[in-house]
Amino acid sequence: DFSPEYLDMVSKVDGEDYYLKMMIAWYFATALAKQYDATIPYIENRLIKDKWTHNKTIQKAIESYRVSEDKKAYLKTRFGSNIKSASLAFSKISTKDEKHKKQKTKDTSVPSDK
């Protein structure tokens, strides 16, 4: 069941992990599709903590088949320039996340007996 309090809880989640940011973006994009009136203030007032996640939310909502064309048009008109910055920033986050994973793997490897 949907509750507007969930939007507030998720909007306050903070972290640098790529998958966490994508989860938040998908959550809000889905909320825009299903509970538009309750969700749009979070987009309009930029209440999602992370800028990249805010922009990715808009991108995913515009790409969604579940968001109506008139609502997509509004998002494009009001926030369209943000979508490009989210796409460009994606490669930076992905690269940073991969480097972190590789470093973590090196740090946790078991030393050989030789």
N, CA and C atoms as an extended XYZ file, in Angstrom:
342
Properties=species:S:1:pos:R:3:atomname:S:1:resname:S:1:resid:I:1 pbc="F F F"
N         0.828       -1.181        0.000 N   ASP     1
C         0.000        0.000        0.000 CA  ASP     1
C         0.874        1.248        0.000 C   ASP     1
N         0.449        2.246       -0.730 N   PHE     2
C         1.187        3.494       -0.828 CA  PHE     2
C         0.853        4.412        0.339 C   PHE     2
N         1.860        5.094        0.824 N   SER     3
C         1.677        6.115        1.843 CA  SER     3
C         2.605        7.281        1.497 C   SER     3
N         2.109        8.511        1.512 N   PRO     4
C         2.960        9.660        1.188 CA  PRO     4
C         4.208        9.765        2.075 C   PRO     4
N         4.144        9.213        3.272 N   GLU     5
C         5.315        9.243        4.152 CA  GLU     5
C         6.500        8.482        3.553 C   GLU     5
N         6.203        7.472        2.747 N   TYR     6
C         7.285        6.713        2.114 CA  TYR     6
C         8.115        7.595        1.199 C   TYR     6
N         7.463        8.518        0.493 N   LEU     7
C         8.190        9.443       -0.376 CA  LEU     7
C         9.186       10.256        0.434 C   LEU     7
N         8.748       10.728        1.567 N   ASP     8
C         9.611       11.529        2.432 CA  ASP     8
C        10.789       10.706        2.939 C   ASP     8
N        10.516        9.474        3.356 N   MET     9
C        11.573        8.601        3.862 CA  MET     9
C        12.631        8.345        2.790 C   MET     9
N        12.180        7.989        1.599 N   VAL    10
C        13.119        7.657        0.522 CA  VAL    10
C        13.880        8.899        0.063 C   VAL    10
N        13.221       10.054        0.045 N   SER    11
C        13.894       11.279       -0.407 CA  SER    11
C        15.055       11.664        0.498 C   SER    11
N        15.057       11.198        1.725 N   LYS    12
C        16.108       11.549        2.682 CA  LYS    12
C        17.261       10.555        2.713 C   LYS    12
N        17.129        9.464        1.986 N   VAL    13
C        18.203        8.468        1.944 CA  VAL    13
C        19.400        9.086        1.227 C   VAL    13
N        20.568        8.882        1.797 N   ASP    14
C        21.779        9.471        1.243 CA  ASP    14
C        22.852        8.396        1.122 C   ASP    14
N        23.615        8.448        0.079 N   GLY    15
C        24.702        7.503       -0.120 CA  GLY    15
C        25.274        7.651       -1.509 C   GLY    15
N        26.479        7.179       -1.698 N   GLU    16
C        27.170        7.311       -2.980 CA  GLU    16
C        27.086        6.067       -3.856 C   GLU    16
N        26.549        4.989       -3.357 N   ASP    17
C        26.480        3.752       -4.121 CA  ASP    17
C        25.559        3.906       -5.327 C   ASP    17
N        26.055        3.492       -6.486 N   TYR    18
C        25.291        3.596       -7.728 CA  TYR    18
C        23.936        2.893       -7.620 C   TYR    18
N        23.910        1.688       -7.078 N   TYR    19
C        22.666        0.921       -7.008 CA  TYR    19
C        21.667        1.537       -6.047 C   TYR    19
N        22.147        2.155       -4.999 N   LEU    20
C        21.265        2.876       -4.080 CA  LEU    20
C        20.615        4.057       -4.798 C   LEU    20
N        21.420        4.805       -5.540 N   LYS    21
C        20.894        5.954       -6.285 CA  LYS    21
C        19.874        5.514       -7.337 C   LYS    21
N        20.168        4.411       -8.007 N   MET    22
C        19.228        3.912       -9.027 CA  MET    22
C        17.933        3.434       -8.376 C   MET    22
N        18.027        2.802       -7.210 N   MET    23
C        16.825        2.350       -6.509 CA  MET    23
C        15.928        3.544       -6.177 C   MET    23
N        16.528        4.616       -5.702 N   ILE    24
C        15.757        5.810       -5.369 CA  ILE    24
C        15.134        6.413       -6.625 C   ILE    24
N        15.903        6.493       -7.697 N   ALA    25
C        15.386        7.051       -8.952 CA  ALA    25
C        14.219        6.223       -9.481 C   ALA    25
N        14.359        4.901       -9.463 N   TRP    26
C        13.266        4.038       -9.927 CA  TRP    26
C        12.052        4.156       -9.019 C   TRP    26
N        12.285        4.267       -7.723 N   TYR    27
C        11.173        4.423       -6.782 CA  TYR    27
C        10.358        5.667       -7.129 C   TYR    27
N        11.038        6.789       -7.306 N   PHE    28
C        10.330        8.036       -7.604 CA  PHE    28
C         9.723        8.034       -9.004 C   PHE    28
N        10.393        7.429       -9.976 N   ALA    29
C         9.817        7.343      -11.321 CA  ALA    29
C         8.537        6.510      -11.291 C   ALA    29
N         8.550        5.427      -10.539 N   THR    30
C         7.354        4.592      -10.400 CA  THR    30
C         6.268        5.344       -9.638 C   THR    30
N         6.668        6.072       -8.614 N   ALA    31
C         5.691        6.865       -7.856 CA  ALA    31
C         5.057        7.935       -8.749 C   ALA    31
N         5.841        8.516       -9.649 N   LEU    32
C         5.270        9.488      -10.589 CA  LEU    32
C         4.226        8.823      -11.477 C   LEU    32
N         4.456        7.587      -11.846 N   ALA    33
C         3.508        6.866      -12.698 CA  ALA    33
C         2.230        6.506      -11.936 C   ALA    33
N         2.365        6.187      -10.665 N   LYS    34
C         1.216        5.667       -9.917 CA  LYS    34
C         0.578        6.671       -8.958 C   LYS    34
N         1.362        7.600       -8.448 N   GLN    35
C         0.878        8.580       -7.464 CA  GLN    35
C         1.437        9.964       -7.823 C   GLN    35
N         1.126       10.401       -9.028 N   TYR    36
C         1.722       11.617       -9.588 CA  TYR    36
C         1.521       12.831       -8.676 C   TYR    36
N         0.297       13.077       -8.244 N   ASP    37
C         0.008       14.279       -7.457 CA  ASP    37
C         0.777       14.324       -6.139 C   ASP    37
N         0.990       13.183       -5.530 N   ALA    38
C         1.741       13.133       -4.275 CA  ALA    38
C         3.248       13.246       -4.516 C   ALA    38
N         3.693       12.831       -5.693 N   THR    39
C         5.124       12.735       -5.981 CA  THR    39
C         5.697       13.981       -6.643 C   THR    39
N         4.945       14.636       -7.492 N   ILE    40
C         5.499       15.744       -8.267 CA  ILE    40
C         6.083       16.862       -7.403 C   ILE    40
N         5.555       17.147       -6.212 N   PRO    41
C         6.214       18.183       -5.385 CA  PRO    41
C         7.665       17.846       -5.025 C   PRO    41
N         7.988       16.569       -4.916 N   TYR    42
C         9.366       16.176       -4.622 CA  TYR    42
C        10.297       16.506       -5.782 C   TYR    42
N         9.758       16.456       -6.981 N   ILE    43
C        10.546       16.800       -8.163 CA  ILE    43
C        10.608       18.324       -8.308 C   ILE    43
N         9.466       18.962       -8.238 N   GLU    44
C         9.404       20.415       -8.419 CA  GLU    44
C        10.215       21.175       -7.373 C   GLU    44
N        10.211       20.698       -6.154 N   ASN    45
C        10.916       21.371       -5.057 CA  ASN    45
C        12.300       20.788       -4.787 C   ASN    45
N        12.723       19.874       -5.648 N   ARG    46
C        14.050       19.247       -5.561 CA  ARG    46
C        14.326       18.682       -4.163 C   ARG    46
N        13.402       17.851       -3.699 N   LEU    47
C        13.499       17.293       -2.357 CA  LEU    47
C        14.295       15.992       -2.295 C   LEU    47
N        14.648       15.441       -3.444 N   ILE    48
C        15.540       14.274       -3.465 CA  ILE    48
C        16.942       14.822       -3.209 C   ILE    48
N        17.629       14.287       -2.215 N   LYS    49
C        18.891       14.864       -1.745 CA  LYS    49
C        19.960       14.981       -2.826 C   LYS    49
N        20.105       13.966       -3.617 N   ASP    50
C        21.201       13.895       -4.579 CA  ASP    50
C        20.756       14.419       -5.951 C   ASP    50
N        21.519       15.330       -6.524 N   LYS    51
C        21.168       15.931       -7.812 CA  LYS    51
C        21.117       14.884       -8.930 C   LYS    51
N        22.107       13.995       -8.971 N   TRP    52
C        22.135       12.972      -10.014 CA  TRP    52
C        20.890       12.097       -9.930 C   TRP    52
N        20.502       11.719       -8.721 N   THR    53
C        19.327       10.869       -8.521 CA  THR    53
C        18.057       11.609       -8.915 C   THR    53
N        17.975       12.871       -8.595 N   HIS    54
C        16.839       13.713       -9.004 CA  HIS    54
C        16.711       13.708      -10.535 C   HIS    54
N        17.817       13.948      -11.206 N   ASN    55
C        17.804       13.988      -12.676 CA  ASN    55
C        17.503       12.622      -13.283 C   ASN    55
N        18.044       11.575      -12.688 N   LYS    56
C        17.798       10.216      -13.189 CA  LYS    56
C        16.325        9.850      -13.012 C   LYS    56
N        15.703       10.307      -11.940 N   THR    57
C        14.270       10.091      -11.716 CA  THR    57
C        13.470       10.669      -12.877 C   THR    57
N        13.784       11.883      -13.250 N   ILE    58
C        13.087       12.542      -14.364 CA  ILE    58
C        13.302       11.773      -15.652 C   ILE    58
N        14.533       11.370      -15.911 N   GLN    59
C        14.839       10.605      -17.122 CA  GLN    59
C        14.025        9.315      -17.171 C   GLN    59
N        14.016        8.576      -16.065 N   LYS    60
C        13.291        7.299      -16.031 CA  LYS    60
C        11.788        7.498      -16.172 C   LYS    60
N        11.256        8.560      -15.588 N   ALA    61
C         9.822        8.840      -15.730 CA  ALA    61
C         9.479        9.159      -17.182 C   ALA    61
N        10.333        9.917      -17.843 N   ILE    62
C        10.092       10.271      -19.252 CA  ILE    62
C        10.197        9.039      -20.143 C   ILE    62
N        11.067        8.112      -19.806 N   GLU    63
C        11.223        6.885      -20.586 CA  GLU    63
C        10.118        5.861      -20.307 C   GLU    63
N         9.397        6.042      -19.222 N   SER    64
C         8.403        5.067      -18.787 CA  SER    64
C         7.166        5.051      -19.682 C   SER    64
N         6.641        3.863      -19.920 N   TYR    65
C         5.372        3.718      -20.645 CA  TYR    65
C         4.186        3.984      -19.727 C   TYR    65
N         4.438        4.010      -18.424 N   ARG    66
C         3.347        4.180      -17.457 CA  ARG    66
C         3.045        5.636      -17.119 C   ARG    66
N         3.906        6.539      -17.546 N   VAL    67
C         3.677        7.972      -17.323 CA  VAL    67
C         3.012        8.533      -18.574 C   VAL    67
N         1.923        9.277      -18.379 N   SER    68
C         1.165        9.801      -19.520 CA  SER    68
C         1.992       10.818      -20.309 C   SER    68
N         1.634       10.987      -21.560 N   GLU    69
C         2.358       11.891      -22.447 CA  GLU    69
C         2.309       13.341      -21.964 C   GLU    69
N         1.183       13.775      -21.423 N   ASP    70
C         1.101       15.157      -20.943 CA  ASP    70
C         2.012       15.380      -19.727 C   ASP    70
N         2.137       14.377      -18.882 N   LYS    71
C         3.027       14.490      -17.729 CA  LYS    71
C         4.490       14.430      -18.162 C   LYS    71
N         4.786       13.618      -19.158 N   LYS    72
C         6.141       13.587      -19.719 CA  LYS    72
C         6.493       14.941      -20.335 C   LYS    72
N         5.536       15.526      -21.049 N   ALA    73
C         5.768       16.829      -21.680 CA  ALA    73
C         6.089       17.882      -20.613 C   ALA    73
N         5.363       17.857      -19.518 N   TYR    74
C         5.624       18.791      -18.420 CA  TYR    74
C         7.038       18.586      -17.867 C   TYR    74
N         7.399       17.342      -17.615 N   LEU    75
C         8.732       17.056      -17.083 CA  LEU    75
C         9.822       17.507      -18.054 C   LEU    75
N         9.617       17.248      -19.342 N   LYS    76
C        10.602       17.667      -20.350 CA  LYS    76
C        10.720       19.182      -20.407 C   LYS    76
N         9.585       19.873      -20.377 N   THR    77
C         9.585       21.329      -20.467 CA  THR    77
C        10.223       21.949      -19.232 C   THR    77
N         9.872       21.445      -18.082 N   ARG    78
C        10.342       22.043      -16.825 CA  ARG    78
C        11.751       21.603      -16.452 C   ARG    78
N        12.114       20.356      -16.765 N   PHE    79
C        13.385       19.807      -16.293 CA  PHE    79
C        14.242       19.183      -17.383 C   PHE    79
N        13.901       19.389      -18.634 N   GLY    80
C        14.557       18.707      -19.750 CA  GLY    80
C        16.062       18.819      -19.782 C   GLY    80
N        16.606       19.970      -19.439 N   SER    81
C        18.058       20.136      -19.476 CA  SER    81
C        18.752       19.267      -18.433 C   SER    81
N        18.050       18.882      -17.383 N   ASN    82
C        18.640       18.039      -16.337 CA  ASN    82
C        18.893       16.613      -16.812 C   ASN    82
N        18.116       16.165      -17.766 N   ILE    83
C        18.215       14.771      -18.212 CA  ILE    83
C        19.576       14.503      -18.825 C   ILE    83
N        20.090       15.428      -19.617 N   LYS    84
C        21.400       15.242      -20.242 CA  LYS    84
C        22.497       15.170      -19.189 C   LYS    84
N        22.405       16.011      -18.174 N   SER    85
C        23.441       15.983      -17.135 CA  SER    85
C        23.408       14.668      -16.357 C   SER    85
N        22.233       14.078      -16.169 N   ALA    86
C        22.140       12.791      -15.485 CA  ALA    86
C        22.788       11.697      -16.314 C   ALA    86
N        22.582       11.735      -17.628 N   SER    87
C        23.173       10.727      -18.495 CA  SER    87
C        24.690       10.843      -18.530 C   SER    87
N        25.198       12.064      -18.581 N   LEU    88
C        26.645       12.268      -18.595 CA  LEU    88
C        27.276       11.858      -17.274 C   LEU    88
N        26.617       12.158      -16.194 N   ALA    89
C        27.153       11.822      -14.873 CA  ALA    89
C        27.144       10.317      -14.633 C   ALA    89
N        26.288        9.596      -15.328 N   PHE    90
C        26.194        8.144      -15.168 CA  PHE    90
C        27.541        7.485      -15.386 C   PHE    90
N        28.232        7.871      -16.443 N   SER    91
C        29.510        7.232      -16.734 CA  SER    91
C        30.523        7.498      -15.629 C   SER    91
N        30.483        8.676      -15.015 N   LYS    92
C        31.396        8.983      -13.921 CA  LYS    92
C        31.099        8.124      -12.699 C   LYS    92
N        29.830        7.967      -12.369 N   ILE    93
C        29.442        7.153      -11.211 CA  ILE    93
C        29.780        5.694      -11.460 C   ILE    93
N        29.483        5.193      -12.664 N   SER    94
C        29.768        3.790      -12.984 CA  SER    94
C        31.254        3.507      -12.876 C   SER    94
N        32.076        4.402      -13.404 N   THR    95
C        33.520        4.228      -13.353 CA  THR    95
C        34.011        4.251      -11.917 C   THR    95
N        33.507        5.193      -11.135 N   LYS    96
C        33.901        5.304       -9.728 CA  LYS    96
C        33.491        4.048       -8.960 C   LYS    96
N        32.277        3.540       -9.212 N   ASP    97
C        31.780        2.349       -8.532 CA  ASP    97
C        32.627        1.134       -8.889 C   ASP    97
N        32.995        0.985      -10.157 N   GLU    98
C        33.813       -0.149      -10.585 CA  GLU    98
C        35.199       -0.095       -9.948 C   GLU    98
N        35.788        1.094       -9.884 N   LYS    99
C        37.100        1.228       -9.252 CA  LYS    99
C        37.020        0.837       -7.779 C   LYS    99
N        35.939        1.269       -7.111 N   HIS   100
C        35.744        0.945       -5.703 CA  HIS   100
C        35.616       -0.568       -5.512 C   HIS   100
N        34.852       -1.228       -6.380 N   LYS   101
C        34.662       -2.676       -6.275 CA  LYS   101
C        35.986       -3.402       -6.480 C   LYS   101
N        36.793       -2.960       -7.456 N   LYS   102
C        38.079       -3.598       -7.716 CA  LYS   102
C        39.011       -3.431       -6.526 C   LYS   102
N        39.040       -2.230       -5.952 N   GLN   103
C        39.885       -1.977       -4.788 CA  GLN   103
C        39.441       -2.823       -3.602 C   GLN   103
N        38.139       -2.939       -3.402 N   LYS   104
C        37.592       -3.731       -2.306 CA  LYS   104
C        37.993       -5.203       -2.467 C   LYS   104
N        37.953       -5.703       -3.716 N   THR   105
C        38.330       -7.085       -3.999 CA  THR   105
C        39.814       -7.302       -3.671 C   THR   105
N        40.655       -6.351       -4.045 N   LYS   106
C        42.092       -6.461       -3.744 CA  LYS   106
C        42.321       -6.472       -2.240 C   LYS   106
N        41.599       -5.626       -1.516 N   ASP   107
C        41.783       -5.501       -0.070 CA  ASP   107
C        41.355       -6.747        0.689 C   ASP   107
N        40.415       -7.485        0.173 N   THR   108
C        39.890       -8.638        0.887 CA  THR   108
C        40.444       -9.969        0.386 C   THR   108
N        41.404       -9.924       -0.512 N   SER   109
C        41.952      -11.183       -1.018 CA  SER   109
C        42.800      -11.861        0.070 C   SER   109
N        42.817      -13.154        0.033 N   VAL   110
C        43.575      -13.950        1.007 CA  VAL   110
C        45.001      -14.095        0.513 C   VAL   110
N        45.973      -13.739        1.343 N   PRO   111
C        47.368      -13.868        0.907 CA  PRO   111
C        47.755      -15.337        0.740 C   PRO   111
N        48.606      -15.602       -0.200 N   SER   112
C        49.041      -16.985       -0.440 CA  SER   112
C        50.087      -17.391        0.598 C   SER   112
N        50.288      -18.683        0.740 N   ASP   113
C        51.257      -19.207        1.716 CA  ASP   113
C        52.676      -19.137        1.220 C   ASP   113
N        52.883      -18.788       -0.006 N   LYS   114
C        54.240      -18.778       -0.589 CA  LYS   114
C        55.036      -17.579       -0.187 C   LYS   114
